[in-house]
Amino acid sequence: MDVNTRIGEDGQPESAMQGFRVLFVCLGNICRSVAAEMTFNAAVQAAGLADHVEADSCGTANYHVGQKPDARMLAALERAGFAYNGHRGRQFSRRDFVDFDLIVPQDNNNYEDVIQMATSPEEMAKVVPMSAWFADDSPLHEVPDPYYGNTRDFDDVVHLLAGATQQMANDIARAES
């Protein structure tokens, strides 16, 4: 799905200028998807799009519903200049296909879990892997899960997501001009 297109209640495309909602998805909603949400919101704010582009995040599993993000991820985000926004973990639901215009899984397993819940080609078209916004020379094809890693792994994920979400914000801004 092109980032400048959203599907309205009537099934017809609408402009991103009318409001565009992005949902980042990982397994537990305490590391990668939260980092993607926070870095994307910062990029959207810097691009002057915050009045009509917003983001949220969730997990495919219910392991951390209601919990704050992983402290190691919050520390990595803070080191990179991103402030915690108060997010609490939640689980992906069928309703998210209605509420969001773009659903961005962080890895291949998350992608498969979300696609399996889609019930129409329109819902499937909303699901685009995070890697679609990686730099062309990136050797990665998904966002690695830093949960069992070290400080550098968390920092690397934040750096990767900051670049990818900046590209997403740039694409949205270009589509609106």
N, C-alpha and C positions, 0 to 999 in steps of 0.2 A: 504494500500500500504506500502510495506517495504521501509524504508528511503534510502536503497542502490539501489533502482531501479527508473529509470526514463524512460518514454516512448519517443522514438525518433520520428522524422517526419515520419519514415517508419513504425511506430507502434510497433517496437521491443524494448525490454528493452535495456538501455544503463547504463554504470557504472556512479556512482556519481562523479568519478574522472574527467569526462568530463564537469562537471558543474552541480550544483544542486541548484535549486531556490525554496525557500519556501515563501509562502504568508500567512500572518496572517490576519484573518478577524474578525471584530466585527461589531457593528451596525453603529457607526458614524465615526470611525477611528480617534478618539481623545483621547482614554483612553487605553483600553485593547490591541487592536491589535498593537498600537504604542509601548506599553510597551513590548509586546512579541517580536516585531521586534528588539527593542534596546537591550533587554536582550539576545536574540538569537545571534545577531551580536557580542556581547561581548564574549559570550561562544564560538562561532565559531573562533573568533580571538584568544582567549586563547588556543584553541585546535590546532591552526596552520592550520585551514581549510579555512581561509578567501580568499585564492587565487582561490577557486573553489566552494565555498558555499556562497550564498547570500540570503538576505531576503528583503521583502517589506511588506507593510500592506495596508489595505483598509477597507472600511465599506460597508455594504449591502445597506445602505441608503445614500442619497445625502445631508444630513443635513449640513455637515461640509467640503464639497469639497473646497480645496484651503486654508483651515484654518490650523493654527498651532495646535498642541495637547493641550488639556486642561491644564491650568497652574497648577492645583493641581496634575495632573499626572506627569508633568515635574518636579515639586518639589519633589514628592515621588521618582521618578527615580534618581534625583540628590542626595537625602538623601541616596540612596542605592549605589551610586557611578557610575551611568550611565549618560553619557553626551548626550544632545540633538543633533540629527544628521541633523536637518534642515527639517525633514519630513513635508509634507503638505498633508492634507486629500484628499483622492480620493475614488471613488465608484468602487465596484467590477463590472467587466464586463465579458462577454463571452470570450473575448480575454485572460483572466487570465488562462483559462483552457489550452491554448496553451503555454503561457509564463512561467508557473510555473509547477514544478514537484510534489509539495506537497502543498495543500491548507488546512489551519488549522483554522477552525472556533473556536471562543472562547466560545460560548454557544450553546444550542440546537436550539434556534431560528435561529442563524446565520447558523448553520449546515443545517437546513431545507431550508433556503433561497438559499444557495449555491447549494445544491443537486437538488433543483427544476430547476435550470438553466442548469444542466448537461444534455447532450444529448446522452451520450454513457456510457457503463460500464467502459471504460477506464477513462473517466472524473470523474465518481463517485468514482473510486478507488483512485483518487488523493486526495479526501477529507477525512481528518482524524481529529476528534475533539481534541482540545488541551488536554483534560482530558486523552488522551491515554498516555501522558507523566507525569501525576501526580504520586506522590509517592504512592506505593501500599496501604499505611495506610491512605491516604487522604479521608476524609469524603465527599469531593466535587466531583461533576460529571460534572461541567462546571466552567468557570471563572466567578465569580460574577461581575456584573457591578457596579463600585464604583461611578458612576456619581452623584447619589443623596445621596451619603454617606458622611462620614467625613474623616479626614486625615488618621486615622487608616485604613479605608477601602481601600484607595489608596495604603498605605504602604503594606497592606496584599496582595493585588493583585500583586504588584511588587515582593514581596517575593515568592508568588506562581508561578508566571511566570518565575522568575529567576531560580527556581529549575526545573521546567518543561522544559524550553529551554536548560538548562544545560544537562538534560537527553537526549534531542533531539540531541544536539551536540555530546554527548558521543556515542549515537547510530550510528550516521553518521561516526564518527571516527572509531568505531569498525567495521562497514561495509566495510570501506576502507582498513583495515589492514589484 
